[in-house]
Amino acid sequence: MAQVYRSGQLYGTGRPARLTPHEVRTRTFDPRRRGVDPEQVREFQARVADELNDLHQQVRMLSQENDRLKRALRDWQAMHARECRRPNDGHW
């Protein structure tokens, strides 16, 4: 599936752009009067970014496997179609 980007965002897919691990790691937040511990936030961001990275790798791997299976199916279908066109002497 071809992906079209415009201004760094996926365009015309109806889906939001993917969040990258880098974006999670580098996201900053405005300070508030009753803020949170910045170190805890950074630790959480690192965990989320690592998990997101793992998920992106799994999606890539599954997409490649899906493409491989589609090619194998197309090859089998083409071979089967050729076999079906041959005279079969009354046999399958």
N, CA, C and O atoms as CSV, one atom per row, in Angstrom:
chain,resi,resn,atom,element,x,y,z
A,1,MET,N,N,0.846,-1.169,0.000
A,1,MET,CA,C,0.000,0.000,0.000
A,1,MET,C,C,0.892,1.232,0.000
A,1,MET,O,O,1.748,1.384,0.872
A,2,ALA,N,N,0.697,2.092,-0.955
A,2,ALA,CA,C,1.489,3.308,-1.040
A,2,ALA,C,C,0.959,4.332,-0.034
A,2,ALA,O,O,-0.249,4.502,0.134
A,3,GLN,N,N,1.883,4.993,0.614
A,3,GLN,CA,C,1.499,6.030,1.568
A,3,GLN,C,C,1.908,7.375,0.985
A,3,GLN,O,O,3.027,7.546,0.502
A,4,VAL,N,N,0.990,8.316,1.036
A,4,VAL,CA,C,1.248,9.644,0.515
A,4,VAL,C,C,1.346,10.607,1.686
A,4,VAL,O,O,0.466,10.651,2.546
A,5,TYR,N,N,2.417,11.369,1.709
A,5,TYR,CA,C,2.634,12.310,2.799
A,5,TYR,C,C,2.507,13.733,2.289
A,5,TYR,O,O,2.922,14.040,1.172
A,6,ARG,N,N,1.945,14.582,3.092
A,6,ARG,CA,C,1.885,16.013,2.812
A,6,ARG,C,C,2.203,16.714,4.115
A,6,ARG,O,O,1.507,16.527,5.113
A,7,SER,N,N,3.232,17.504,4.111
A,7,SER,CA,C,3.689,18.232,5.303
A,7,SER,C,C,3.992,17.278,6.451
A,7,SER,O,O,3.721,17.588,7.611
A,8,GLY,N,N,4.558,16.110,6.122
A,8,GLY,CA,C,4.946,15.158,7.154
A,8,GLY,C,C,3.810,14.334,7.711
A,8,GLY,O,O,4.022,13.522,8.612
A,9,GLN,N,N,2.598,14.526,7.193
A,9,GLN,CA,C,1.443,13.784,7.690
A,9,GLN,C,C,0.880,12.910,6.572
A,9,GLN,O,O,0.952,13.265,5.396
A,10,LEU,N,N,0.317,11.753,6.956
A,10,LEU,CA,C,-0.364,10.931,5.973
A,10,LEU,C,C,-1.522,11.735,5.408
A,10,LEU,O,O,-2.249,12.396,6.151
A,11,TYR,N,N,-1.692,11.678,4.093
A,11,TYR,CA,C,-2.706,12.493,3.440
A,11,TYR,C,C,-3.755,11.616,2.779
A,11,TYR,O,O,-3.426,10.684,2.044
A,12,GLY,N,N,-4.997,11.915,3.040
A,12,GLY,CA,C,-6.088,11.277,2.336
A,12,GLY,C,C,-6.397,9.847,2.751
A,12,GLY,O,O,-7.103,9.151,2.021
A,13,THR,N,N,-5.910,9.388,3.870
A,13,THR,CA,C,-6.177,8.015,4.272
A,13,THR,C,C,-7.332,7.932,5.258
A,13,THR,O,O,-7.878,6.850,5.473
A,14,GLY,N,N,-7.710,9.042,5.855
A,14,GLY,CA,C,-8.755,9.012,6.862
A,14,GLY,C,C,-8.265,8.531,8.208
A,14,GLY,O,O,-9.033,8.464,9.167
A,15,ARG,N,N,-6.984,8.196,8.285
A,15,ARG,CA,C,-6.402,7.732,9.549
A,15,ARG,C,C,-5.433,8.791,10.049
A,15,ARG,O,O,-4.818,9.502,9.255
A,16,PRO,N,N,-5.297,8.896,11.369
A,16,PRO,CA,C,-4.313,9.860,11.883
A,16,PRO,C,C,-2.897,9.393,11.560
A,16,PRO,O,O,-2.651,8.201,11.372
A,17,ALA,N,N,-1.977,10.342,11.500
A,17,ALA,CA,C,-0.576,10.011,11.252
A,17,ALA,C,C,-0.047,9.175,12.407
A,17,ALA,O,O,-0.484,9.329,13.548
A,18,ARG,N,N,0.895,8.292,12.105
A,18,ARG,CA,C,1.490,7.449,13.134
A,18,ARG,C,C,2.336,8.286,14.091
A,18,ARG,O,O,3.033,9.216,13.684
A,19,LEU,N,N,2.255,7.940,15.334
A,19,LEU,CA,C,3.093,8.556,16.349
A,19,LEU,C,C,4.409,7.796,16.370
A,19,LEU,O,O,4.421,6.569,16.461
A,20,THR,N,N,5.503,8.513,16.286
A,20,THR,CA,C,6.798,7.848,16.251
A,20,THR,C,C,7.413,7.799,17.652
A,20,THR,O,O,7.095,8.623,18.509
A,21,PRO,N,N,8.301,6.819,17.873
A,21,PRO,CA,C,8.988,6.766,19.170
A,21,PRO,C,C,9.765,8.057,19.450
A,21,PRO,O,O,9.824,8.510,20.593
A,22,HIS,N,N,10.355,8.645,18.416
A,22,HIS,CA,C,11.104,9.892,18.604
A,22,HIS,C,C,10.190,11.007,19.117
A,22,HIS,O,O,10.575,11.774,19.999
A,23,GLU,N,N,8.978,11.093,18.562
A,23,GLU,CA,C,8.033,12.119,19.021
A,23,GLU,C,C,7.665,11.919,20.486
A,23,GLU,O,O,7.538,12.885,21.239
A,24,VAL,N,N,7.495,10.671,20.881
A,24,VAL,CA,C,7.159,10.391,22.286
A,24,VAL,C,C,8.311,10.789,23.202
A,24,VAL,O,O,8.107,11.419,24.239
A,25,ARG,N,N,9.534,10.408,22.801
A,25,ARG,CA,C,10.705,10.706,23.636
A,25,ARG,C,C,10.972,12.211,23.774
A,25,ARG,O,O,11.410,12.664,24.831
A,26,THR,N,N,10.715,12.972,22.732
A,26,THR,CA,C,11.105,14.386,22.724
A,26,THR,C,C,9.960,15.342,23.035
A,26,THR,O,O,10.168,16.555,23.065
A,27,ARG,N,N,8.768,14.826,23.266
A,27,ARG,CA,C,7.620,15.684,23.565
A,27,ARG,C,C,7.865,16.453,24.857
A,27,ARG,O,O,8.316,15.884,25.851
A,28,THR,N,N,7.570,17.731,24.837
A,28,THR,CA,C,7.692,18.555,26.043
A,28,THR,C,C,6.306,19.067,26.428
A,28,THR,O,O,5.409,19.159,25.591
A,29,PHE,N,N,6.150,19.393,27.691
A,29,PHE,CA,C,4.874,19.855,28.206
A,29,PHE,C,C,5.098,21.167,28.941
A,29,PHE,O,O,6.152,21.395,29.534
A,30,ASP,N,N,4.103,22.009,28.892
A,30,ASP,CA,C,4.184,23.285,29.585
A,30,ASP,C,C,4.122,23.058,31.098
A,30,ASP,O,O,3.322,22.252,31.574
A,31,PRO,N,N,4.961,23.766,31.848
A,31,PRO,CA,C,4.922,23.613,33.311
A,31,PRO,C,C,3.625,24.195,33.879
A,31,PRO,O,O,3.084,25.175,33.367
A,32,ARG,N,N,3.160,23.582,34.918
A,32,ARG,CA,C,1.960,24.039,35.623
A,32,ARG,C,C,2.294,24.203,37.100
A,32,ARG,O,O,3.298,23.687,37.591
A,33,ARG,N,N,1.463,24.904,37.768
A,33,ARG,CA,C,1.692,25.173,39.185
A,33,ARG,C,C,1.800,23.879,39.988
A,33,ARG,O,O,2.701,23.740,40.814
A,34,ARG,N,N,0.918,22.959,39.762
A,34,ARG,CA,C,0.947,21.669,40.457
A,34,ARG,C,C,1.358,20.592,39.454
A,34,ARG,O,O,0.570,19.712,39.108
A,35,GLY,N,N,2.565,20.678,39.011
A,35,GLY,CA,C,3.063,19.779,37.980
A,35,GLY,C,C,3.396,18.396,38.493
A,35,GLY,O,O,3.151,18.062,39.653
A,36,VAL,N,N,3.955,17.608,37.610
A,36,VAL,CA,C,4.363,16.252,37.942
A,36,VAL,C,C,5.882,16.185,37.942
A,36,VAL,O,O,6.558,17.106,37.486
A,37,ASP,N,N,6.404,15.086,38.457
A,37,ASP,CA,C,7.846,14.893,38.494
A,37,ASP,C,C,8.364,14.705,37.066
A,37,ASP,O,O,7.992,13.732,36.409
A,38,PRO,N,N,9.209,15.604,36.572
A,38,PRO,CA,C,9.699,15.512,35.195
A,38,PRO,C,C,10.457,14.211,34.929
A,38,PRO,O,O,10.411,13.687,33.816
A,39,GLU,N,N,11.149,13.691,35.931
A,39,GLU,CA,C,11.891,12.440,35.745
A,39,GLU,C,C,10.933,11.274,35.514
A,39,GLU,O,O,11.193,10.411,34.676
A,40,GLN,N,N,9.829,11.249,36.255
A,40,GLN,CA,C,8.834,10.193,36.049
A,40,GLN,C,C,8.217,10.294,34.649
A,40,GLN,O,O,7.965,9.282,33.996
A,41,VAL,N,N,7.986,11.500,34.212
A,41,VAL,CA,C,7.429,11.700,32.868
A,41,VAL,C,C,8.406,11.174,31.820
A,41,VAL,O,O,8.002,10.473,30.892
A,42,ARG,N,N,9.704,11.513,31.964
A,42,ARG,CA,C,10.706,11.048,30.992
A,42,ARG,C,C,10.829,9.522,31.001
A,42,ARG,O,O,10.966,8.904,29.945
A,43,GLU,N,N,10.778,8.918,32.184
A,43,GLU,CA,C,10.834,7.456,32.268
A,43,GLU,C,C,9.632,6.823,31.568
A,43,GLU,O,O,9.766,5.839,30.841
A,44,PHE,N,N,8.454,7.411,31.802
A,44,PHE,CA,C,7.248,6.899,31.151
A,44,PHE,C,C,7.341,7.084,29.640
A,44,PHE,O,O,6.990,6.179,28.883
A,45,GLN,N,N,7.806,8.239,29.199
A,45,GLN,CA,C,7.960,8.481,27.764
A,45,GLN,C,C,8.913,7.459,27.145
A,45,GLN,O,O,8.660,6.967,26.046
A,46,ALA,N,N,9.990,7.140,27.832
A,46,ALA,CA,C,10.953,6.174,27.307
A,46,ALA,C,C,10.306,4.799,27.182
A,46,ALA,O,O,10.516,4.106,26.186
A,47,ARG,N,N,9.521,4.396,28.184
A,47,ARG,CA,C,8.846,3.091,28.123
A,47,ARG,C,C,7.845,3.045,26.976
A,47,ARG,O,O,7.783,2.066,26.232
A,48,VAL,N,N,7.063,4.113,26.839
A,48,VAL,CA,C,6.069,4.161,25.761
A,48,VAL,C,C,6.769,4.153,24.405
A,48,VAL,O,O,6.333,3.457,23.488
A,49,ALA,N,N,7.844,4.917,24.271
A,49,ALA,CA,C,8.575,4.973,23.008
A,49,ALA,C,C,9.173,3.621,22.653
A,49,ALA,O,O,9.143,3.219,21.490
A,50,ASP,N,N,9.718,2.911,23.644
A,50,ASP,CA,C,10.278,1.580,23.388
A,50,ASP,C,C,9.194,0.614,22.918
A,50,ASP,O,O,9.396,-0.141,21.967
A,51,GLU,N,N,8.059,0.641,23.581
A,51,GLU,CA,C,6.962,-0.244,23.186
A,51,GLU,C,C,6.446,0.120,21.799
A,51,GLU,O,O,6.148,-0.760,20.991
A,52,LEU,N,N,6.342,1.401,21.527
A,52,LEU,CA,C,5.896,1.856,20.214
A,52,LEU,C,C,6.866,1.406,19.128
A,52,LEU,O,O,6.451,0.987,18.047
A,53,ASN,N,N,8.150,1.495,19.421
A,53,ASN,CA,C,9.159,1.038,18.474
A,53,ASN,C,C,8.994,-0.457,18.192
A,53,ASN,O,O,9.059,-0.884,17.039
A,54,ASP,N,N,8.781,-1.248,19.242
A,54,ASP,CA,C,8.562,-2.686,19.072
A,54,ASP,C,C,7.329,-2.959,18.206
A,54,ASP,O,O,7.352,-3.828,17.335
A,55,LEU,N,N,6.260,-2.210,18.455
A,55,LEU,CA,C,5.037,-2.401,17.682
A,55,LEU,C,C,5.239,-2.031,16.212
A,55,LEU,O,O,4.735,-2.716,15.322
A,56,HIS,N,N,5.970,-0.955,15.960
A,56,HIS,CA,C,6.261,-0.567,14.574
A,56,HIS,C,C,7.053,-1.674,13.876
A,56,HIS,O,O,6.789,-1.982,12.714
A,57,GLN,N,N,8.016,-2.271,14.572
A,57,GLN,CA,C,8.804,-3.356,13.982
A,57,GLN,C,C,7.922,-4.570,13.697
A,57,GLN,O,O,8.074,-5.218,12.662
A,58,GLN,N,N,7.008,-4.879,14.607
A,58,GLN,CA,C,6.099,-6.009,14.388
A,58,GLN,C,C,5.197,-5.759,13.189
A,58,GLN,O,O,4.966,-6.662,12.384
A,59,VAL,N,N,4.690,-4.544,13.066
A,59,VAL,CA,C,3.833,-4.210,11.928
A,59,VAL,C,C,4.613,-4.358,10.629
A,59,VAL,O,O,4.100,-4.911,9.656
A,60,ARG,N,N,5.856,-3.866,10.606
A,60,ARG,CA,C,6.695,-4.003,9.410
A,60,ARG,C,C,6.916,-5.472,9.059
A,60,ARG,O,O,6.790,-5.870,7.901
A,61,MET,N,N,7.249,-6.271,10.075
A,61,MET,CA,C,7.506,-7.695,9.854
A,61,MET,C,C,6.251,-8.405,9.349
A,61,MET,O,O,6.326,-9.202,8.414
A,62,LEU,N,N,5.107,-8.125,9.956
A,62,LEU,CA,C,3.858,-8.754,9.535
A,62,LEU,C,C,3.443,-8.302,8.140
A,62,LEU,O,O,2.885,-9.086,7.371
A,63,SER,N,N,3.708,-7.067,7.818
A,63,SER,CA,C,3.414,-6.569,6.479
A,63,SER,C,C,4.265,-7.292,5.437
A,63,SER,O,O,3.768,-7.653,4.370
A,64,GLN,N,N,5.544,-7.502,5.742
A,64,GLN,CA,C,6.422,-8.230,4.829
A,64,GLN,C,C,5.951,-9.676,4.675
A,64,GLN,O,O,5.940,-10.210,3.566
A,65,GLU,N,N,5.569,-10.301,5.769
A,65,GLU,CA,C,5.069,-11.675,5.714
A,65,GLU,C,C,3.776,-11.738,4.902
A,65,GLU,O,O,3.578,-12.665,4.117
A,66,ASN,N,N,2.913,-10.770,5.089
A,66,ASN,CA,C,1.674,-10.704,4.332
A,66,ASN,C,C,1.962,-10.585,2.833
A,66,ASN,O,O,1.335,-11.267,2.024
A,67,ASP,N,N,2.903,-9.725,2.468
A,67,ASP,CA,C,3.286,-9.585,1.055
A,67,ASP,C,C,3.832,-10.897,0.510
A,67,ASP,O,O,3.507,-11.286,-0.612
A,68,ARG,N,N,4.664,-11.587,1.298
A,68,ARG,CA,C,5.232,-12.862,0.866
A,68,ARG,C,C,4.129,-13.885,0.625
A,68,ARG,O,O,4.151,-14.603,-0.375
A,69,LEU,N,N,3.162,-13.952,1.541
A,69,LEU,CA,C,2.068,-14.903,1.386
A,69,LEU,C,C,1.192,-14.572,0.181
A,69,LEU,O,O,0.733,-15.472,-0.522
A,70,LYS,N,N,0.960,-13.290,-0.056
A,70,LYS,CA,C,0.181,-12.891,-1.231
A,70,LYS,C,C,0.881,-13.315,-2.519
A,70,LYS,O,O,0.240,-13.816,-3.443
A,71,ARG,N,N,2.211,-13.111,-2.581
A,71,ARG,CA,C,2.966,-13.534,-3.767
A,71,ARG,C,C,2.893,-15.042,-3.947
A,71,ARG,O,O,2.705,-15.525,-5.064
A,72,ALA,N,N,3.041,-15.790,-2.856
A,72,ALA,CA,C,2.985,-17.249,-2.936
A,72,ALA,C,C,1.611,-17.707,-3.416
A,72,ALA,O,O,1.511,-18.632,-4.221
A,73,LEU,N,N,0.555,-17.065,-2.927
A,73,LEU,CA,C,-0.794,-17.418,-3.354
A,73,LEU,C,C,-0.997,-17.112,-4.834
A,73,LEU,O,O,-1.565,-17.923,-5.567
A,74,ARG,N,N,-0.531,-15.934,-5.278
A,74,ARG,CA,C,-0.647,-15.589,-6.703
A,74,ARG,C,C,0.108,-16.588,-7.563
A,74,ARG,O,O,-0.389,-17.004,-8.609
A,75,ASP,N,N,1.308,-16.980,-7.133
A,75,ASP,CA,C,2.094,-17.966,-7.889
A,75,ASP,C,C,1.356,-19.296,-7.956
A,75,ASP,O,O,1.292,-19.916,-9.018
A,76,TRP,N,N,0.801,-19.738,-6.835
A,76,TRP,CA,C,0.073,-20.999,-6.814
A,76,TRP,C,C,-1.157,-20.920,-7.713
A,76,TRP,O,O,-1.452,-21.856,-8.457
A,77,GLN,N,N,-1.880,-19.787,-7.640
A,77,GLN,CA,C,-3.079,-19.636,-8.467
A,77,GLN,C,C,-2.723,-19.678,-9.955
A,77,GLN,O,O,-3.431,-20.296,-10.750
A,78,ALA,N,N,-1.625,-19.019,-10.326
A,78,ALA,CA,C,-1.201,-19.021,-11.728
A,78,ALA,C,C,-0.834,-20.442,-12.164
A,78,ALA,O,O,-1.218,-20.869,-13.253
A,79,MET,N,N,-0.100,-21.172,-11.330
A,79,MET,CA,C,0.282,-22.541,-11.652
A,79,MET,C,C,-0.964,-23.424,-11.773
A,79,MET,O,O,-1.078,-24.228,-12.698
A,80,HIS,N,N,-1.885,-23.264,-10.838
A,80,HIS,CA,C,-3.106,-24.055,-10.851
A,80,HIS,C,C,-3.932,-23.749,-12.100
A,80,HIS,O,O,-4.493,-24.661,-12.707
A,81,ALA,N,N,-4.011,-22.488,-12.484
A,81,ALA,CA,C,-4.768,-22.100,-13.679
A,81,ALA,C,C,-4.152,-22.740,-14.926
A,81,ALA,O,O,-4.876,-23.201,-15.809
A,82,ARG,N,N,-2.822,-22.769,-14.998
A,82,ARG,CA,C,-2.156,-23.406,-16.145
A,82,ARG,C,C,-2.470,-24.896,-16.179
A,82,ARG,O,O,-2.740,-25.454,-17.242
A,83,GLU,N,N,-2.437,-25.539,-15.016
A,83,GLU,CA,C,-2.713,-26.976,-14.950
A,83,GLU,C,C,-4.154,-27.279,-15.353
A,83,GLU,O,O,-4.418,-28.298,-15.991
A,84,CYS,N,N,-5.073,-26.411,-14.988
A,84,CYS,CA,C,-6.484,-26.647,-15.299
A,84,CYS,C,C,-6.765,-26.490,-16.791
A,84,CYS,O,O,-7.722,-27.075,-17.297
A,85,ARG,N,N,-5.953,-25.714,-17.501
A,85,ARG,CA,C,-6.150,-25.509,-18.935
A,85,ARG,C,C,-5.633,-26.678,-19.767
A,85,ARG,O,O,-6.031,-26.834,-20.921
A,86,ARG,N,N,-4.775,-27.482,-19.212
A,86,ARG,CA,C,-4.226,-28.636,-19.946
A,86,ARG,C,C,-5.268,-29.731,-20.060
A,86,ARG,O,O,-6.102,-29.899,-19.171
A,87,PRO,N,N,-5.219,-30.474,-21.154
A,87,PRO,CA,C,-6.103,-31.647,-21.215
A,87,PRO,C,C,-5.701,-32.613,-20.110
A,87,PRO,O,O,-4.517,-32.887,-19.912
A,88,ASN,N,N,-6.681,-33.118,-19.403
A,88,ASN,CA,C,-6.344,-33.935,-18.230
A,88,ASN,C,C,-6.686,-35.406,-18.414
A,88,ASN,O,O,-6.631,-36.164,-17.446
A,89,ASP,N,N,-7.030,-35.827,-19.596
A,89,ASP,CA,C,-7.312,-37.243,-19.854
A,89,ASP,C,C,-8.342,-37.804,-18.876
A,89,ASP,O,O,-8.253,-38.964,-18.475
A,90,GLY,N,N,-9.292,-37.002,-18.502
A,90,GLY,CA,C,-10.335,-37.475,-17.597
A,90,GLY,C,C,-9.946,-37.484,-16.140
A,90,GLY,O,O,-10.735,-37.919,-15.301
A,91,HIS,N,N,-8.774,-37.026,-15.813
A,91,HIS,CA,C,-8.334,-36.974,-14.422
A,91,HIS,C,C,-8.199,-35.525,-13.974
A,91,HIS,O,O,-8.088,-34.615,-14.795
A,92,TRP,N,N,-8.210,-35.332,-12.700
A,92,TRP,CA,C,-8.003,-33.983,-12.154
A,92,TRP,C,C,-6.598,-33.594,-12.287
A,92,TRP,O,O,-6.222,-32.492,-11.886
